[in-house]
Amino acid sequence: MSDNSFDNTSRSFRDGLDVRRQVMGDEFVDRALARAEGTESAVLQQFVTEHVWDAVWNRSGLERRDRSLLNIGMLTALRAHEELAGHVRAALNNGLTRDEVVEAIVHTAGYCGAPAALSAMKVAQQVFDTEGHSVA
């Protein structure tokens, strides 16, 4: 594999890509891969697809819904807003309601602080407004 392209022959890449598309949606994944293709970032996209989307998301211990709930908390704590927006969408696709997303963010206020939770809620609200998901 060249350092700047994806190894589509890797089974873990293909399996991870399938899960990634199911969770995040084709459009989101296509944009992420297109931004990285032909750049040094392709190496990280390959790694994340194989080792997070395949090796972690394909484990049997948690349902995708539960993994999405955890991601909301972790990404809020990290203030990883770009990733949080995609994972709020994924959480809704994985069966969480808007109310559950909001409660997860409120819960983070006690552990991550109000500034992190307030910032995360801005991101979630933008997703709610853009995606048009109805209140559960």
N, C-alpha and C positions, 0 to 999 in steps of 0.2 A: 504494500500500500504506500502510495506517495503520501508525504506528510500533509498535503493540501487537498486530498480528496477522500471520499468515503469508501470504505471497504464493504461493498454491498454483498460480498460473498460470505461474510462472517455471519454464522447462524445467530449469534447473540445480538448482532446489529439488526438483522431482519426481525427477530422476535421482539427486541426492544422497540424497534420502529413501529411494529404493529400495535403494541400497547400504547406507545406515545401518541400515535394517531387516534386511537380509541379514546384516550383520556383527554388529550389537548385539542383534538380536531385537526383535520388535514391542513387547513389554511395556516394555522399557527405553526405547525411543524414544517410545512413547506417554506414559510418565511424564515424560520430559524436556520434551516439547512441551506437555503439559498444565500443568506447573509454570510454563511461560513464557507461555502464551497469555494475552493481555490485559494483560500487564505489559511493562515496558521490556526485560525479558530476551528477549522475542520477537525483537527486532532481532538479537541475538547468535545465537540459535538459527537464524534465517534465514541469516545470514552463514556460520556454521559448516557448515550443511547444504549450501549452495551452493559454498563455497570450500574446504572440507576434504573433505566426503564426496563431492562430485561432482568438483571440479577436481583434488584430490589422489588420493583413493582410486580414481578411474576412470582414472588414468594407466596405461599399459601396461608401464612399466618394472619393476614388482615385482608378485609375486603377493600376494594378501591375507594369506596365511600369513606372508610376509616382513614385510609392513607391521605385522602384529600383533606380531611379534617385536621390531621396532624400537620400537613403542609401549610395550612393557613396559619396555625400557631407558630411554626418554625420560621416561616417567611416573614411574619409580623415581627417576631423577635429579632430577626436579622435585618429588618427594614429593607428587604429585597423587593422593592415595589414593582419592578418590571416583571419579576417572576411571579409575584403575588397576583397580579392582574390575570395572568394566564391560568393560575391555579384556582382562583375564584371561579372562573368560567368552567374549569374542569370539575370543581366541586359540585357545581350546579348540574353538570352533565352526569356526574357520578351519583346523583340522588340526594345531595344535601339541598335543603330549602334555603331561601334567602334568610329566613329567621335563624336557621342553624348557623349560617355563615356569620351573621351579625353576633349571635351569642358567642361563637368561638372568638371573635375579635374582642368583644366585651370581656371575655374571660382572660384574654391576654393582658388587659390593663392591670390586673392584679399581679402579674408575674413579670411583665415586660415593661410596664409603666404606661401612663396615660399618653405621653407623646407618641410612642410606637403604635398604640392602639388607635389613636386619632388619625395618624397617617395611614394606617392600614384601612380604616373605615372609609377614608377619602377614595382610596383605590377601589375598594369593594363597591362603593356607591357609584363610581364611574362605570364599573362593569355592569351593575344592575341597570343603570340608566341607558347604557349603550346596547346591552343585550335584550332589554325589554322583558326580563324574567318577571313574572307576576309574583306578588307577595303571597307566600304560602299560608 
